[in-house]
Amino acid sequence: MPRSSLSAPVAIALTLAIAGSTPAQFSNIRTIAGNGQTGQAREQGRALQTPLSNPFGIAAEADGGLIIASFDQHVLYRLDANYNRLERIVGTGQVGFSGKDGDRAADVAMNQPHEVQVDRRGNIYVADTRNHRVGMLDAATGRWQNIAGTGTPGFSGDRGPAAEAEMNQAYSIAVDGNDLFIADLGNHRIRRVDLRSGLIDTICGSGEKRMPVDGGRAIEQSLAGPRSLAVDPENLWIVLREGNSVWRIDRRDGRIFHVAGTGERGFSGDGGGAKLAKLSGPKGVAVDPGVAIYIADTENHAIRRVDLVSEKISTVAGSEAGKPGYNGEGDATASRLLRRPHGVCLLQGGELLIGDSENHRVRILTP
């Protein structure tokens, strides 16, 4: 892959927030949104009194506010910078498929949005997963725009207009300057949209559900369920759900390399080499460039950290036994239980946000 197809990152988002060096340990965990219950989407409400039904993706805005994808409420919320109030900004709250270019975002019907990203202009991108498309809330107009996908599941459109291409479960997105990367899960591909021309192409994945070859050219490799993406100045990071592993594409030479997970499902490896550890259905990733990556090890109900210098892995939140649950807030973060976390977002101050999905909360780890 030529380097021009992966320009330097400019966004702070679910899968990427460029931060300084962050510590391996966190001292506190607390809920900042969600009351632990499911329920109908609301127009607005107090953050800790409003139900969130499976919050997945989280992205940071320039002013310190957060965008949250509520998967089962089919909406995006904005949480103010003081973490006090939630406001619905995209979605009707009812499952569906609607939304033409220029429509009011609040009138757009979505179907289980999984991830969000915010670019440097404040535009908000959403992976409208079960509608097999990616849309955008235009910061200047407040209106909806379809970016990629027709709404019909399938595979088509490479080297043509992204809005006319077919995808199969657009699960993850990463915005990088004028490039939008999409984890096209059902097609086992990573696709790239040039936001200037509107054209789409495949940059990794043959369509076969198989593990890639370590060190191989990315464009020639297969992928086993690409579920989440992150990007930094040197690499594109890929979480493989069925592959129970994490990989990276080196932007300098376009080759793909194994980072973490043996590929076998399980929970092991803390304190040792990340490549020898076992993961279970990982579904989220955030990167602190050159320092660490954080993995939502979803079916293990844990957040794992890979030190990019030592290449060792550890658990920073959730039970080391892979036990699901909720046992409160406070210190002893490594023993605070989670339940199928999906989203992770690293903030500039080193705090780590968690979409603690089946606890129906957004939580923050403080270093």
C-alpha positions as CSV (number, residue, x, y, z in Angstrom):
1,M,0.0,0.0,0.0
2,P,1.5,3.4,-0.9
3,R,2.0,5.8,2.0
4,S,-0.2,8.4,0.2
5,S,-3.2,6.2,0.9
6,L,-2.7,6.5,4.7
7,S,-1.9,10.1,5.4
8,A,-1.1,11.4,8.9
9,P,-4.0,11.1,11.4
10,V,-5.9,14.2,12.3
11,A,-8.9,13.0,14.3
12,I,-9.5,12.1,17.9
13,A,-12.0,9.2,17.8
14,L,-13.2,5.9,19.1
15,T,-10.3,4.0,17.8
16,L,-7.7,6.7,18.1
17,A,-6.9,9.6,20.3
18,I,-3.3,10.8,20.0
19,A,-2.1,11.2,23.6
20,G,1.2,11.4,25.4
21,S,2.8,8.4,27.0
22,T,0.2,6.7,29.2
23,P,0.9,4.5,32.2
24,A,0.3,0.8,32.3
25,Q,-1.9,1.2,35.4
26,F,-5.0,3.2,36.2
27,S,-6.1,4.3,39.6
28,N,-9.8,4.8,39.3
29,I,-12.9,3.8,37.3
30,R,-16.2,5.6,37.2
31,T,-19.4,5.8,35.1
32,I,-19.9,9.0,33.2
33,A,-23.0,8.1,31.2
34,G,-25.8,5.6,31.5
35,N,-27.9,4.4,34.4
36,G,-27.1,0.7,33.9
37,Q,-30.5,0.1,32.3
38,T,-31.9,-0.3,28.8
39,G,-34.8,1.8,27.5
40,Q,-36.1,4.0,24.7
41,A,-33.8,6.7,23.3
42,R,-34.4,10.1,24.7
43,E,-34.1,13.6,23.3
44,Q,-31.9,14.6,26.2
45,G,-31.3,14.0,29.9
46,R,-28.9,13.8,32.7
47,A,-26.0,11.6,31.8
48,L,-26.2,9.3,34.8
49,Q,-30.0,9.0,34.7
50,T,-30.4,8.3,31.0
51,P,-30.6,4.7,29.8
52,L,-28.0,3.6,27.2
53,S,-28.8,0.4,25.5
54,N,-25.4,-1.2,24.6
55,P,-23.2,1.8,24.1
56,F,-20.4,0.8,21.7
57,G,-18.4,3.4,19.9
58,I,-17.1,6.6,21.6
59,A,-15.4,9.6,20.0
60,A,-14.0,12.8,21.5
61,E,-14.7,16.2,20.1
62,A,-12.3,19.2,20.2
63,D,-14.2,20.9,23.0
64,G,-14.0,17.8,25.3
65,G,-17.4,16.6,24.6
66,L,-18.0,12.9,23.6
67,I,-20.1,11.3,20.9
68,I,-21.6,7.9,21.9
69,A,-23.1,5.3,19.6
70,S,-26.0,3.5,21.4
71,F,-26.2,0.3,19.4
72,D,-29.7,-0.9,20.4
73,Q,-31.2,2.5,20.6
74,H,-30.1,3.2,17.0
75,V,-28.9,6.7,17.9
76,L,-25.8,8.9,18.5
77,Y,-25.7,11.0,21.7
78,R,-23.5,13.9,22.5
79,L,-22.2,14.1,26.1
80,D,-21.2,17.6,27.1
81,A,-17.6,18.3,28.1
82,N,-18.5,18.3,31.8
83,Y,-20.1,14.9,31.4
84,N,-23.4,16.2,32.7
85,R,-26.0,15.9,29.9
86,L,-26.7,13.7,27.0
87,E,-28.4,15.0,23.8
88,R,-29.6,12.9,20.9
89,I,-28.0,14.2,17.7
90,V,-28.5,11.5,15.1
91,G,-31.2,8.9,14.7
92,T,-34.9,8.7,15.4
93,G,-34.5,6.1,18.1
94,Q,-36.4,3.5,16.0
95,V,-34.7,0.9,13.9
96,G,-35.0,1.5,10.2
97,F,-33.3,2.7,7.0
98,S,-33.8,6.3,5.9
99,G,-31.8,9.4,5.3
100,K,-31.0,11.3,2.1
101,D,-28.2,13.8,1.6
102,G,-29.3,17.0,3.3
103,D,-31.8,15.5,5.7
104,R,-32.0,16.5,9.3
105,A,-29.8,14.1,11.2
106,A,-32.4,13.6,13.9
107,D,-34.8,12.3,11.2
108,V,-32.4,9.6,9.9
109,A,-33.3,6.1,10.9
110,M,-30.3,3.8,11.6
111,N,-29.9,0.1,12.4
112,Q,-27.4,-0.7,15.2
113,P,-24.7,1.9,14.7
114,H,-21.4,0.5,16.0
115,E,-18.7,3.1,15.8
116,V,-18.2,6.9,15.4
117,Q,-15.3,9.1,14.4
118,V,-14.8,12.9,14.5
119,D,-12.5,14.7,12.0
120,R,-10.6,17.9,12.6
121,R,-13.5,19.9,11.1
122,G,-15.9,18.5,13.6
123,N,-17.8,16.3,11.1
124,I,-19.1,13.1,12.8
125,Y,-18.9,9.8,10.9
126,V,-21.0,6.8,11.9
127,A,-20.8,3.1,10.9
128,D,-24.5,2.3,10.5
129,T,-23.7,-1.3,10.7
130,R,-26.9,-3.2,9.9
131,N,-27.7,-0.7,7.2
132,H,-24.4,-1.6,5.6
133,R,-23.4,2.1,5.2
134,V,-21.3,4.9,6.6
135,G,-22.9,8.3,7.1
136,M,-21.8,11.7,8.2
137,L,-23.3,14.6,10.3
138,D,-21.9,17.7,8.6
139,A,-20.6,20.1,11.2
140,A,-21.3,23.2,9.2
141,T,-24.9,22.4,8.3
142,G,-26.0,19.9,10.9
143,R,-27.3,17.7,8.0
144,W,-26.9,14.1,7.1
145,Q,-24.7,12.8,4.2
146,N,-24.4,9.3,2.9
147,I,-20.7,8.6,2.5
148,A,-20.4,4.9,1.6
149,G,-22.8,1.9,1.0
150,T,-26.2,1.6,-0.6
151,G,-27.9,-0.1,2.3
152,T,-28.0,-3.4,0.5
153,P,-25.7,-6.1,1.8
154,G,-23.2,-7.4,-0.7
155,F,-19.8,-6.6,-2.2
156,S,-19.4,-4.3,-5.2
157,G,-18.1,-0.9,-6.2
158,D,-14.4,-0.9,-5.9
159,R,-12.7,1.9,-7.9
160,G,-16.2,3.5,-8.2
161,P,-18.3,6.0,-6.1
162,A,-18.4,4.9,-2.5
163,A,-22.1,5.8,-2.1
164,E,-22.9,3.3,-4.9
165,A,-20.8,0.5,-3.4
166,E,-22.2,-2.5,-1.5
167,M,-20.8,-3.5,1.9
168,N,-21.7,-6.2,4.3
169,Q,-21.9,-4.9,7.9
170,A,-19.8,-1.8,8.1
171,Y,-18.5,-2.3,11.6
172,S,-15.6,0.0,12.2
173,I,-14.3,3.3,10.7
174,A,-11.2,5.4,11.1
175,V,-10.9,8.9,9.6
176,D,-7.4,10.0,8.6
177,G,-7.2,13.3,6.8
178,N,-9.1,12.8,3.5
179,D,-9.1,9.0,4.0
180,L,-11.9,7.0,5.5
181,F,-11.1,3.4,6.4
182,I,-13.9,0.9,6.8
183,A,-13.9,-2.6,8.4
184,D,-16.2,-4.4,6.0
185,L,-16.8,-7.2,8.4
186,G,-19.0,-9.6,6.3
187,N,-16.7,-9.2,3.3
188,H,-13.6,-9.8,5.4
189,R,-12.0,-6.7,3.9
190,I,-10.7,-3.2,4.8
191,R,-11.9,-0.6,2.4
192,R,-10.7,3.0,1.9
193,V,-12.8,5.9,0.7
194,D,-11.0,9.0,-0.7
195,L,-13.1,11.8,0.8
196,R,-12.0,14.2,-2.0
197,S,-13.0,12.0,-4.9
198,G,-15.6,9.9,-3.2
199,L,-14.1,6.7,-4.6
200,I,-13.8,3.4,-2.7
201,D,-11.3,0.6,-3.0
202,T,-10.1,-2.5,-1.0
203,I,-6.7,-2.1,0.7
204,C,-6.6,-5.4,2.6
205,G,-8.5,-8.7,2.4
206,S,-9.3,-11.1,-0.3
207,G,-12.9,-11.9,0.9
208,E,-11.8,-15.2,2.4
209,K,-12.3,-15.8,6.1
210,R,-8.7,-16.8,6.9
211,M,-5.8,-15.5,8.9
212,P,-3.3,-13.3,7.1
213,V,0.3,-14.3,6.6
214,D,2.7,-12.5,9.0
215,G,4.8,-10.1,7.0
216,G,2.8,-10.5,3.7
217,R,1.7,-7.7,1.5
218,A,-1.6,-6.4,2.9
219,I,-3.4,-6.2,-0.4
220,E,-2.8,-9.9,-1.0
221,Q,-3.9,-11.2,2.4
222,S,-7.1,-12.7,3.7
223,L,-8.7,-11.5,7.0
224,A,-10.9,-13.4,9.5
225,G,-13.6,-10.9,10.6
226,P,-12.0,-7.4,10.7
227,R,-14.0,-5.8,13.5
228,S,-12.2,-2.7,14.6
229,L,-9.6,-0.2,13.3
230,A,-7.2,2.4,14.6
231,V,-4.6,4.5,12.8
232,D,-1.5,6.4,13.8
233,P,1.3,8.0,11.8
234,E,3.1,4.7,11.1
235,N,0.4,2.0,11.2
236,L,-3.2,0.9,10.5
237,W,-4.3,-1.4,13.4
238,I,-6.8,-4.2,12.7
239,V,-8.7,-6.3,15.3
240,L,-9.9,-9.6,13.9
241,R,-13.0,-10.9,15.7
242,E,-13.1,-14.5,14.4
243,G,-9.3,-14.4,14.3
244,N,-9.0,-13.5,18.0
245,S,-6.0,-11.4,17.2
246,V,-4.6,-7.9,16.4
247,W,-2.6,-7.0,13.4
248,R,-1.0,-3.9,11.9
249,I,-0.3,-2.6,8.4
250,D,3.0,-0.8,8.2
251,R,2.4,2.4,6.3
252,R,6.0,2.5,5.0
253,D,6.0,-0.8,3.1
254,G,2.3,-1.9,3.0
255,R,2.9,-5.2,4.8
256,I,0.8,-6.7,7.5
257,F,2.3,-7.9,10.8
258,H,1.0,-10.0,13.8
259,V,0.7,-8.0,17.0
260,A,-1.3,-9.9,19.6
261,G,-3.3,-13.1,20.1
262,T,-2.5,-16.6,19.0
263,G,-5.8,-16.8,17.0
264,E,-7.1,-19.4,19.4
265,R,-10.0,-18.3,21.6
266,G,-9.2,-18.1,25.3
267,F,-7.9,-15.9,28.1
268,S,-4.2,-16.1,28.9
269,G,-0.8,-14.5,28.6
270,D,-0.7,-11.6,31.0
271,G,2.9,-10.6,31.7
272,G,4.2,-12.4,28.6
273,G,4.5,-11.8,24.9
274,A,1.4,-10.5,23.3
275,K,1.6,-12.8,20.3
276,L,1.4,-15.8,22.7
277,A,-1.6,-14.5,24.6
278,K,-5.2,-15.7,24.0
279,L,-8.0,-13.3,23.3
280,S,-11.7,-14.0,22.9
281,G,-13.8,-12.1,20.3
282,P,-12.0,-8.8,20.5
283,K,-14.1,-5.9,19.2
284,G,-12.3,-2.6,19.9
285,V,-8.8,-1.0,19.8
286,A,-7.2,2.3,20.7
287,V,-3.6,3.3,20.1
288,D,-1.1,5.5,22.0
289,P,1.4,5.8,19.1
290,G,4.7,4.2,19.9
291,V,3.6,3.4,23.4
292,A,0.7,1.0,23.7
293,I,-2.5,-0.3,22.2
294,Y,-5.6,-1.0,24.3
295,I,-7.9,-3.9,23.2
296,A,-11.5,-4.5,24.1
297,D,-11.3,-8.2,24.8
298,T,-15.0,-8.4,24.6
299,E,-15.9,-12.0,25.3
300,N,-13.3,-12.0,28.1
301,H,-15.0,-9.0,29.6
302,A,-11.7,-7.2,29.9
303,I,-9.5,-4.4,28.6
304,R,-6.0,-5.6,27.6
305,R,-2.9,-3.4,27.1
306,V,0.0,-4.3,24.8
307,D,3.2,-2.4,25.5
308,L,4.6,-1.6,22.1
309,V,8.2,-1.4,23.4
310,S,8.3,-4.6,25.4
311,E,5.5,-6.3,23.3
312,K,4.1,-7.7,26.6
313,I,0.4,-7.8,27.4
314,S,-1.6,-7.1,30.6
315,T,-5.1,-6.7,31.8
316,V,-6.0,-3.1,32.9
317,A,-9.7,-3.5,33.7
318,G,-11.9,-6.5,34.2
319,S,-11.4,-9.8,35.9
320,E,-8.3,-11.8,35.0
321,A,-10.6,-14.9,35.1
322,G,-12.8,-13.5,32.4
323,K,-15.8,-13.1,34.7
324,P,-18.6,-10.8,33.6
325,G,-20.5,-8.5,35.8
326,Y,-20.7,-5.1,37.6
327,N,-19.2,-4.5,41.0
328,G,-19.1,-0.8,41.3
329,E,-16.8,2.1,40.8
330,G,-13.6,3.3,42.4
331,D,-10.1,2.0,42.8
332,A,-8.7,-1.5,42.2
333,T,-9.5,-1.1,38.5
334,A,-8.0,-4.4,37.6
335,S,-10.7,-6.2,39.6
336,R,-13.7,-4.0,38.6
337,L,-15.9,-6.2,36.4
338,L,-17.1,-5.4,32.9
339,R,-19.7,-7.0,30.7
340,R,-18.8,-7.4,27.0
341,P,-17.0,-4.1,26.5
342,H,-16.9,-3.0,22.8
343,G,-15.5,0.6,22.6
344,V,-12.2,2.0,23.8
345,C,-11.1,5.6,23.3
346,L,-7.9,7.1,24.6
347,L,-8.1,10.8,25.5
348,Q,-5.3,13.4,25.3
349,G,-4.9,13.4,29.1
350,G,-4.3,9.7,29.2
351,E,-7.8,8.7,30.4
352,L,-9.3,5.6,28.8
353,L,-13.0,5.5,27.9
354,I,-14.8,2.2,27.8
355,G,-18.1,1.4,26.2
356,D,-19.1,-1.1,28.9
357,S,-21.8,-2.4,26.6
358,E,-23.9,-4.9,28.5
359,N,-23.5,-2.9,31.7
360,H,-25.2,-0.2,29.6
361,R,-22.6,2.4,30.8
362,V,-19.8,4.5,29.5
363,R,-17.0,4.4,32.0
364,I,-13.7,6.2,32.3
365,L,-10.3,4.9,33.6
366,T,-8.2,7.6,35.2
367,P,-4.4,7.2,35.2
